[in-house]
Amino acid sequence: MEKTQAEKRIAELTKIIEYHNNLYYNQDEPEISDFEYDMLLRELEKLEEEFPSLKAADSPTNRVGGSAGEKFSPVTHAVVMESLHDSFSHDELRDFDRKVREVAPEVKYVVEPKFDGLSVSCEYRRGVFVRGSTRGDGTTGEDVTDNLMTIKSLPKRLKDAPEYLEVRGEVYMSFASFEALVRRQEENEEKPAKNPRNAAAGSLRQKNAKITAERNLDIFIFNIQQVEGAAVGSHIESLEYLKRLGFPTAFYHVCDSIEDVISKIEEIGENRGSYDYAIDGAVVKVDSFSARELLGSTAKYPKWAEAYKYPPEEKPTKLLDIEINVGRTGVLTPVGVFEPVLLAGTTVSRATLHNRDFIEEKNICVGDTVLIRKAGEIIPEVLSVCEHAEGAVPFEFPDACPSCGSPVSREGDEAAIRCTNTDCPAQLMRHLIHFVSRDAMDIDGLGPAVLEQLSEAELVKSPADLYRLSAEDISALDRKAEKSAGNLIQAIEKSKGNELYRLIFALGIRNIGLKAAKLICENFLTIDDIMNASAEDFTKIEGFGSVMAESVHSYFALDGTRELIEDLKAVGLEMKPSHQKKSGGIFEGKTFVLTGTLPTMKRSEASKLIEEHGGKTSSSVSKKTSYVLAGEEAGSKLTKAQSLGITIITEQELLDMINNN
């Protein structure tokens, strides 16, 4: 390649990689696979090696891809959290070994799994966990202490601890937790997480630590960054020391030669399907710390470690059938049924085909041989059609619901096709399953099998009917003992006292998940307030867009919804407000707009405080605005408030107004 062509391609690759870096590290929403990204980076590295004068100082090959976000306080790492150089072949590992032995001829290697999660630093003073942060760009990360505190396996106090200790680990989500999360997201018709890594990263970077706690994150600690009051001379010593202190560490192998390293890497790869966590490779590290000092680091990578990346596993199989499932809001979802194939350690025989557009774009026909893989090593997905079956005909999406036979329709540009019958049996069953689920009304013991029995016995035709059940009704079902029937009635009765947000989530409103339900109930006290609100009122909630606002308003405008709410009131649901508003409070009749980052409170906390004292909050500044509560980096709202002559206050002034009253 000529230099001018190389310069153009380097510029293209840099732009593409920066784009995908932002999606992967900062948005937790990658568009391409890890392997595709690695190949882009590898191409850039090779061009820069061939044309060193074209390598920019800020090239992606010199930097960790992430950055510290604005949601959390920045943390400057005293010890840089470096990335690792990747190898994709055994010969590249041998080349790594040759370079190491040129500097340190006698070395031992440690081989560990390469976790596919989010790298973090955890700091301890006199044995107490005091701060945790993300890697960010390696030099500056984000303070996520509160969220890391929710991880049960991370020790908060250490026995026989040194004066100061900083460790590095990888936060991950187990396959079991990931599958449970995806099931909940699909039941709520939310966008499911793409893989465990994205789910873990997104969960750890939640502003609300309660949401993080619900995601069941876990952690492996694999490195000591710095320590005061203890001495370790090798990586093996450090891992054993971490174990004694109570940290969760992963397995490792000690190897004397690179051929032994390669053998252990292959062994780890063969066993990938048996682990309950995602790995995308293995890491090779020089054991001796003194040898590491001699080897040093590049601007981005340590020269004493190398990551071996496993290639993605893809296999062809035959598509035997396409089934149509009906969701709780009537969405028809096609599911592919395949000849079983072993993929990433487990047998795959089914995978979602998403919607009609997906099937048409890939020209999928029943009988075709299709290429499938596991996204993030867990979710099966169809990549393409390898070969059409002889006489294959395009799949025709049904024009009637397979559950009730009613017509189906498609709204506007929406990809989803829905059953038009709100009394569809499939919708009712999925709606009931969602209604009683843990994050919704949390009725313990009322699982899908029992609900199906109740539905078949025509005892339950709506959520309100659950609260009319008697112990006799339940014990009359197959294999239901009197004691278990009584326990179930107690669980149903207990759920009557749930907070309002649980009911809002349980109703299964389109586009409204658990977080959105909580936001609604932080801004409206009662179910009547919610039912009487306009779509515009909902858009004033921070984090609410027009689609979400219209979904809520449209749902509560339906006669059927209002009848259900009245029915639920009649059977005794308390619908407890999430907070109490003081009637005639000091902010009665006042409207506040919040902007910028407040010193000690989240904006949602400040909004709640204002409303508890009689005030209202709005998302936009107008002549009707009474006060603008401004924090750091306040933007256009502050400028507009100044131009309109509106009173601008600080967080402390807000608190003084409340306290002085």
C-alpha positions in Angstrom: 0.0 0.0 0.0 1.3 3.5 -0.9 1.8 6.1 1.8 -1.1 8.3 0.6 -3.5 5.3 0.7 -2.2 4.3 4.1 -2.8 7.8 5.4 -6.3 7.8 4.2 -7.0 4.3 5.6 -5.5 5.2 9.0 -7.8 8.2 9.2 -10.8 6.1 8.3 -9.9 3.4 10.9 -9.2 6.0 13.6 -12.6 7.5 13.1 -14.4 4.1 13.0 -12.5 2.8 16.1 -13.2 6.0 18.1 -16.9 5.7 17.2 -17.0 2.1 18.4 -14.9 2.9 21.5 -17.6 5.4 22.6 -20.4 2.8 22.1 -18.6 0.0 23.9 -16.9 1.8 26.8 -19.1 4.8 27.4 -22.6 3.8 26.2 -22.5 0.0 26.8 -24.2 -0.4 23.4 -21.7 -2.0 20.9 -22.8 -2.4 17.3 -20.2 -4.9 16.3 -18.7 -8.0 17.8 -15.5 -8.0 19.9 -13.8 -9.9 17.1 -14.8 -7.4 14.5 -13.5 -4.6 16.7 -10.2 -6.4 17.4 -9.6 -6.9 13.6 -10.1 -3.1 13.0 -7.6 -2.3 15.8 -5.2 -4.9 14.5 -5.4 -3.4 10.9 -4.6 0.0 12.3 -1.6 -1.4 14.3 -0.1 -3.0 11.3 -0.4 0.1 9.2 1.2 2.2 11.9 4.1 -0.3 12.1 4.5 -0.1 8.4 4.3 3.7 8.3 5.5 4.9 11.7 5.5 8.6 10.6 1.7 8.4 10.2 1.1 7.3 13.7 -0.6 10.1 15.7 0.3 10.7 19.4 -3.4 10.2 20.3 -3.9 7.1 18.1 -6.4 4.6 19.5 -3.5 2.1 19.6 -1.9 4.3 22.3 -5.0 4.7 24.6 -7.5 2.7 26.5 -10.8 3.2 24.7 -13.0 4.5 27.6 -13.3 7.8 29.3 -14.7 9.1 32.6 -18.4 10.0 32.2 -20.1 13.0 33.6 -22.6 11.1 35.8 -20.0 10.3 38.4 -17.2 12.1 40.2 -13.8 11.6 38.5 -11.1 9.5 40.1 -7.4 9.9 39.1 -5.7 6.5 39.3 -2.4 6.7 41.2 -1.4 3.5 39.3 -2.4 3.6 35.6 -4.9 0.8 34.8 -3.4 -0.4 31.6 -5.0 -2.4 28.8 -3.5 -5.6 27.4 -2.1 -6.4 24.0 -4.0 -9.1 22.1 -2.8 -12.2 20.3 -4.9 -14.2 18.0 -2.6 -17.1 17.1 -0.2 -19.4 18.9 2.7 -18.0 16.8 1.9 -14.5 18.2 2.2 -16.0 21.7 5.5 -17.5 20.8 6.6 -14.1 19.6 5.6 -12.5 22.9 7.6 -15.2 24.7 10.7 -14.5 22.6 10.6 -10.7 23.4 10.2 -11.5 27.1 13.1 -13.9 27.3 15.4 -11.4 25.5 15.1 -9.2 28.6 14.4 -11.9 31.3 15.6 -15.3 30.1 14.4 -17.3 33.2 10.7 -16.6 33.7 7.6 -18.4 34.9 4.2 -17.5 33.4 0.8 -17.4 35.1 -2.2 -18.2 32.9 -5.7 -16.9 33.9 -9.1 -16.6 32.3 -9.7 -13.2 30.6 -13.1 -12.0 32.0 -15.5 -10.2 29.8 -16.7 -7.5 32.2 -15.9 -4.1 33.5 -12.5 -3.4 35.1 -12.5 -1.6 38.4 -10.2 -0.4 41.2 -11.1 -1.0 44.9 -9.2 0.9 47.6 -9.0 -0.2 51.3 -7.6 1.8 54.3 -6.9 -0.2 57.4 -9.0 -3.0 56.0 -12.1 -0.8 55.2 -13.4 -0.4 51.6 -13.3 3.3 51.0 -13.5 3.9 47.3 -14.2 2.1 44.0 -13.8 3.4 40.5 -14.0 2.3 36.9 -10.9 2.1 34.6 -12.1 5.0 32.4 -9.3 5.9 30.1 -6.8 4.2 32.4 -5.7 7.4 34.0 -9.1 8.8 35.1 -12.1 6.8 36.0 -15.5 7.2 37.6 -16.3 6.9 41.3 -18.8 4.0 41.6 -18.3 3.3 45.3 -22.0 3.1 46.2 -22.6 0.6 43.3 -19.7 -1.6 44.2 -20.9 -1.7 47.8 -24.0 -3.7 46.5 -21.8 -6.6 45.2 -22.0 -9.2 47.9 -18.8 -11.1 47.0 -16.7 -7.9 47.3 -15.5 -7.8 51.0 -16.2 -4.5 52.7 -13.8 -5.2 55.6 -10.6 -7.2 55.5 -9.0 -9.2 58.4 -5.3 -8.7 59.1 -5.2 -6.1 56.4 -2.3 -3.8 55.4 -2.4 0.0 56.1 -3.5 0.7 52.5 -4.4 -1.6 49.6 -5.6 -1.0 46.1 -6.7 -4.0 44.0 -7.9 -4.4 40.5 -10.8 -6.6 39.5 -13.4 -7.4 36.9 -17.1 -6.8 37.6 -19.2 -9.3 35.8 -22.7 -10.7 35.5 -23.1 -14.5 35.7 -25.0 -16.3 32.9 -27.8 -17.1 35.4 -28.3 -13.5 36.4 -28.0 -12.3 32.8 -30.6 -14.8 31.6 -33.0 -13.7 34.4 -32.4 -10.0 33.4 -33.1 -10.7 29.8 -36.3 -12.6 30.6 -37.5 -9.7 32.7 -36.6 -7.2 29.9 -38.4 -9.3 27.2 -41.4 -9.8 29.4 -41.6 -6.0 29.8 -40.9 -5.6 26.1 -37.8 -3.6 26.9 -34.7 -3.7 24.8 -32.8 -6.7 26.2 -29.1 -6.4 27.1 -26.9 -7.7 24.3 -24.5 -9.7 26.4 -23.4 -10.1 30.1 -20.5 -7.6 29.7 -22.8 -4.8 28.5 -25.3 -5.7 31.2 -22.7 -5.6 33.9 -21.2 -2.3 32.7 -24.6 -0.7 32.4 -25.6 -2.0 35.8 -22.5 -0.7 37.5 -22.9 2.7 36.1 -26.4 3.3 37.3 -27.0 6.5 39.2 -29.4 4.6 41.5 -27.5 1.9 43.5 -30.7 0.1 44.2 -31.0 -0.8 40.5 -27.4 -2.1 40.6 -28.2 -4.2 43.7 -31.1 -5.8 41.8 -28.8 -7.0 39.0 -26.8 -9.5 41.1 -23.4 -8.4 39.9 -20.2 -10.3 40.9 -16.5 -9.7 40.9 -13.1 -11.4 40.5 -10.0 -9.6 41.9 -6.9 -10.4 39.9 -4.2 -7.8 40.7 -2.7 -5.7 43.5 -2.2 -2.2 42.2 -0.4 -0.8 45.3 0.0 -1.8 48.9 1.4 -0.3 52.1 2.3 -2.5 55.0 2.8 -5.8 53.2 5.3 -7.2 50.7 4.8 -9.5 47.8 7.4 -10.4 45.2 5.4 -12.2 42.5 2.0 -12.5 41.0 1.4 -16.0 42.5 2.2 -14.6 45.9 -0.2 -11.7 45.4 -3.0 -14.0 44.3 -2.5 -16.2 47.4 -2.4 -13.1 49.6 -5.6 -11.8 48.1 -7.3 -15.1 48.8 -6.2 -15.0 52.4 -7.6 -11.5 52.8 -11.0 -12.8 51.6 -11.1 -11.6 48.0 -12.8 -13.7 45.3 -10.1 -14.8 42.8 -10.3 -17.0 39.8 -8.3 -20.2 39.0 -4.8 -19.9 37.5 -2.1 -22.1 36.0 1.7 -21.8 36.5 3.7 -22.6 33.4 7.5 -22.8 32.7 7.4 -22.7 28.9 5.3 -21.0 26.2 4.2 -24.4 24.9 2.8 -25.2 28.3 1.1 -21.8 28.2 -0.5 -22.6 24.9 -1.7 -25.9 26.1 -3.4 -24.3 29.2 -5.0 -21.6 27.0 -6.5 -24.3 24.8 -7.7 -26.2 27.9 -9.4 -23.1 29.2 -11.0 -22.5 25.8 -12.4 -26.1 25.6 -14.0 -25.6 29.1 -15.6 -22.2 28.3 -19.1 -23.7 28.3 -18.7 -25.0 31.8 -18.2 -21.6 33.5 -21.0 -19.5 34.8 -19.4 -16.3 33.5 -18.2 -15.0 30.2 -14.6 -15.1 29.2 -13.3 -14.0 25.8 -9.8 -15.3 26.1 -6.9 -16.0 28.5 -4.2 -13.8 30.0 -0.5 -14.7 30.2 1.5 -12.8 32.8 5.1 -12.9 33.8 5.1 -14.0 37.5 8.2 -12.2 38.9 7.6 -8.5 39.8 11.3 -7.7 39.4 11.2 -9.2 35.8 8.1 -7.0 35.1 10.1 -3.9 36.1 12.8 -4.8 33.6 10.3 -5.4 30.8 8.3 -2.2 31.5 5.3 -0.9 29.4 4.4 0.8 26.2 2.1 3.9 26.3 -0.9 1.5 26.5 0.2 -2.1 27.3 2.5 -3.8 29.8 5.2 -5.7 28.0 5.1 -8.5 30.7 1.5 -9.6 29.8 -0.4 -10.7 26.8 -4.1 -11.5 26.1 -5.1 -14.4 23.8 -8.5 -13.8 22.3 -10.6 -16.8 21.3 -12.3 -16.6 17.9 -16.1 -16.4 17.9 -17.7 -19.8 17.4 -20.2 -20.0 14.5 -21.9 -23.1 13.2 -24.4 -23.9 10.5 -27.6 -25.8 11.2 -31.0 -26.4 9.6 -34.0 -24.2 10.4 -36.8 -26.7 11.0 -39.7 -24.3 11.8 -40.7 -20.8 12.8 -43.0 -20.5 15.8 -44.9 -17.4 16.7 -45.2 -16.4 20.3 -47.6 -13.7 21.6 -46.3 -11.3 24.3 -48.3 -9.6 27.1 -48.8 -6.5 25.0 -49.8 -8.5 22.0 -46.5 -8.5 20.1 -46.0 -11.4 17.8 -42.4 -12.7 18.0 -41.1 -15.3 15.6 -38.8 -18.0 17.1 -36.6 -20.2 15.0 -36.5 -23.9 15.8 -33.2 -25.6 14.7 -31.6 -29.0 14.5 -29.7 -29.0 17.8 -26.1 -27.9 17.5 -23.3 -27.6 20.2 -22.2 -24.0 20.4 -19.9 -22.5 23.1 -20.4 -25.4 25.3 -24.2 -25.8 25.2 -26.8 -27.2 22.9 -28.7 -24.7 20.9 -32.1 -25.5 19.3 -34.0 -22.2 19.4 -33.4 -18.5 18.9 -35.5 -15.4 18.4 -35.9 -14.1 14.9 -37.0 -10.7 16.3 -39.7 -9.6 13.9 -41.0 -9.8 10.3 -38.4 -7.2 9.0 -35.5 -9.3 10.3 -36.8 -12.4 8.5 -37.3 -10.5 5.3 -34.0 -8.7 5.4 -32.1 -12.0 5.8 -34.5 -13.8 3.4 -35.0 -16.7 5.9 -37.1 -19.7 4.8 -38.0 -22.8 6.7 -35.7 -25.6 5.7 -32.7 -23.2 5.1 -29.3 -23.9 6.4 -28.4 -20.9 8.6 -25.3 -19.7 10.4 -25.7 -19.2 14.1 -23.5 -18.0 16.9 -23.9 -17.1 20.6 -23.8 -13.4 21.2 -21.7 -12.8 24.3 -21.3 -16.6 24.6 -25.0 -16.9 25.7 -27.7 -15.6 23.5 -28.1 -17.6 20.2 -28.6 -15.5 17.1 -28.9 -16.1 13.4 -26.2 -14.4 11.4 -27.2 -15.3 7.8 -28.6 -17.9 5.5 -25.9 -20.3 4.2 -28.0 -22.2 1.7 -31.7 -22.1 0.8 -33.6 -25.4 0.9 -34.7 -26.8 -2.4 -38.0 -25.2 -3.3 -37.8 -22.8 -0.3 -40.5 -20.2 -0.1 -40.4 -17.0 1.9 -41.9 -17.2 5.4 -45.3 -15.6 5.5 -46.0 -13.7 8.7 -49.5 -14.5 10.0 -52.3 -12.0 9.5 -54.2 -13.4 12.5 -53.1 -14.0 16.1 -52.1 -17.7 16.5 -53.6 -17.6 20.1 -57.1 -16.1 19.5 -57.5 -15.7 15.7 -58.0 -12.0 15.9 -56.5 -9.7 13.2 -53.0 -8.3 13.7 -51.8 -4.8 13.0 -48.6 -2.8 12.7 -48.5 0.8 14.0 -46.7 3.4 11.9 -42.9 2.7 11.5 -42.9 0.3 14.4 -41.3 -3.1 13.7 -43.6 -4.9 16.0 -46.8 -6.6 14.8 -49.5 -6.9 17.5 -52.7 -8.8 18.1 -55.6 -6.4 18.2 -57.6 -8.3 20.8 -57.0 -7.0 24.3 -58.8 -10.1 25.7 -56.4 -12.5 23.9 -55.7 -15.5 26.2 -51.9 -15.4 25.4 -51.8 -11.8 26.4 -53.8 -12.3 29.5 -51.5 -15.2 30.7 -48.3 -13.2 30.1 -49.8 -10.1 31.6 -50.7 -12.1 34.8 -47.2 -13.6 34.9 -45.8 -10.1 34.7 -48.3 -8.7 37.2 -47.2 -11.1 40.0 -43.5 -11.1 39.2 -40.8 -10.1 41.8 -40.3 -6.5 40.6 -44.0 -6.0 40.2 -46.6 -7.1 42.8 -44.2 -9.7 44.1 -46.7 -12.5 44.9 -44.5 -15.4 46.1 -45.7 -18.8 45.0 -48.0 -17.6 42.2 -46.0 -18.9 39.3 -47.0 -19.6 35.6 -48.2 -23.2 36.3 -50.6 -22.0 39.1 -51.8 -19.1 37.0 -52.5 -21.4 34.1 -54.6 -23.6 36.3 -56.5 -20.6 37.6 -57.1 -19.4 34.1 -58.3 -22.8 32.8 -60.7 -23.0 35.8 -61.9 -19.5 34.8 -61.2 -18.2 38.3 -59.0 -15.4 37.0 -59.8 -13.3 34.0 -58.1 -10.1 35.2 -55.4 -9.1 37.8 -58.2 -7.9 40.1 -59.6 -11.5 40.2 -56.4 -12.6 42.0 -57.6 -10.7 45.1 -61.0 -12.4 45.1 -59.5 -15.9 45.4 -60.0 -17.9 48.5 -57.9 -20.7 50.0 -60.7 -23.1 48.9 -60.4 -22.0 45.3 -56.6 -22.7 45.3 -56.7 -26.0 47.3 -59.2 -27.3 44.7 -56.5 -27.1 42.0 -54.5 -30.2 41.3 -51.9 -31.1 44.0 -52.5 -27.9 46.1 -52.4 -28.7 49.8 -54.4 -26.6 52.3 -51.3 -25.2 53.9 -49.7 -24.0 50.5 -53.1 -22.6 49.5 -53.2 -20.6 52.8 -49.6 -19.4 52.2 -50.5 -18.2 48.7 -53.6 -16.3 50.0 -51.3 -14.6 52.6 -48.8 -13.6 49.8 -51.7 -12.2 47.8 -53.0 -10.3 50.8 -49.6 -8.9 51.6 -49.2 -7.5 48.1 -52.1 -5.2 48.7 -49.8 -3.0 50.8 -47.2 -2.5 48.1 -46.0 0.9 47.0 -47.7 2.5 44.0 -44.7 2.2 41.7 -45.0 -1.7 41.9 -48.5 -1.5 40.6 -47.6 0.9 37.8 -44.9 -1.5 36.7 -47.2 -4.5 37.1 -49.8 -3.0 34.8 -47.4 -3.6 31.9 -47.6 -0.3 30.1 -45.8 -0.2 26.9 -42.3 1.4 27.0 -42.5 1.7 30.8 -40.1 -0.5 32.8 -39.4 -0.5 36.5 -37.1 2.5 36.5 -39.8 4.6 34.6 -42.5 3.4 37.0 -40.4 4.6 40.0 -39.9 8.0 38.3 -43.6 8.4 37.7 -44.4 7.7 41.4 -41.6 10.1 42.5 -43.5 12.8 40.6 -47.1 11.9 41.2 -48.5 11.0 44.7 -51.6 9.0 43.8 -53.0 6.8 41.1 -55.7 9.4 40.5 -52.9 12.1 39.9 -51.4 9.8 37.3 -54.7 9.0 35.6 -55.6 12.7 35.4 -52.2 13.9 34.1 -51.6 14.9 30.5 -48.9 13.7 28.2 -47.2 17.1 28.6 -47.2 16.5 32.4 -45.3 13.3 32.0 -42.7 14.9 29.6 -41.7 17.1 32.5 -40.3 14.1 34.3 -36.5 14.1 34.0 -35.6 11.1 31.8 -39.0 10.8 30.1 -39.3 11.2 26.4 -42.4 11.9 24.3 -42.9 8.2 23.4 -42.9 7.2 27.1 -45.1 10.1 28.1 -47.7 9.3 25.4 -47.6 5.6 26.3 -48.6 6.3 29.9 -51.2 8.9 29.0 -52.8 6.7 26.3 -52.9 3.7 28.7 -54.7 5.6 31.5 -57.1 7.2 29.0 -58.6 3.8 28.1 -61.9 3.0 29.7 -60.7 -0.6 30.4 -57.7 0.8 32.4 -59.9 3.0 34.5 -62.3 0.1 35.2 -59.3 -2.1 36.2 -58.0 0.6 38.6 -61.4 1.0 40.2 -61.7 -2.8 40.5 -58.2 -3.0 42.2 -59.3 -0.3 44.6 -62.5 -2.2 45.4 -60.5 -5.4 46.3 -58.3 -3.4 48.7 -55.1 -2.4 47.0 -53.6 0.4 49.1 -51.4 1.9 46.3 -49.1 3.6 48.8 -47.5 6.8 47.6 -43.7 6.7 47.3 -43.5 10.0 49.3 -45.7 12.3 51.2 -46.5 15.9 50.1 -47.1 18.5 52.8 -50.4 20.3 52.1 -49.9 24.0 52.2 -46.1 23.7 52.2 -43.8 26.6 51.8 -43.5 26.0 48.1 -47.2 25.8 47.5 -47.9 27.3 44.1 -44.2 27.6 43.2 -42.6 25.9 40.2 -38.9 25.0 40.1 -36.6 24.1 37.3 -33.5 22.1 38.1 -30.3 22.3 36.0 -26.6 21.3 36.4 -25.0 19.0 39.0 -25.9 19.7 42.6 -23.1 19.4 45.3 -24.7 16.8 47.5 -28.1 15.8 46.1 -29.3 14.1 42.9 -31.7 16.2 41.0 -34.4 13.6 41.6 -33.8 13.9 45.3 -34.1 17.7 45.2 -37.3 17.4 43.1 -38.8 15.1 45.7 -37.8 17.5 48.5 -39.5 20.4 46.7 -42.7 18.4 46.1 -42.8 17.2 49.7 -43.0 20.9 50.6 -45.8 21.7 48.2 -43.9 22.8 45.1 -43.8 21.5 41.5 -40.9 20.9 39.2 -40.7 21.5 35.5 -38.3 20.5 32.8 -38.4 23.8 30.9 -37.9 27.5 31.9 -40.8 29.9 31.2 -42.2 33.1 32.7 -44.2 30.9 35.1 -41.0 29.5 36.6 -40.6 30.7 40.2 -37.0 29.5 40.8 -34.2 27.9 39.0 -32.1 25.6 41.2 -28.7 25.6 39.5 -25.6 23.4 40.1 -22.3 23.1 38.4 -22.2 23.1 34.6 -25.7 24.5 34.3 -26.4 25.2 30.7 -29.1 26.8 28.5 -31.7 26.7 31.2 -29.6 28.9 33.4 -29.0 31.4 30.5 -32.7 31.6 29.7 -33.6 32.1 33.4 -31.2 35.0 33.6 -32.6 36.6 30.5 -36.2 36.3 32.0 -35.1 37.7 35.3 -36.1 34.5 37.2 -34.6 34.0 40.7 -31.7 31.5 40.6 -30.9 29.6 43.8 -28.2 27.2 45.0 -28.8 23.8 46.7 -27.8 25.5 50.1 -30.3 28.3 49.5 -33.0 25.7 48.9 -32.2 24.0 52.1 -32.1 27.3 54.0 -35.5 28.2 52.7 -36.9 24.9 54.1 -35.0 25.0 57.4 -35.8 28.6 58.1 -39.4 28.0 57.6 
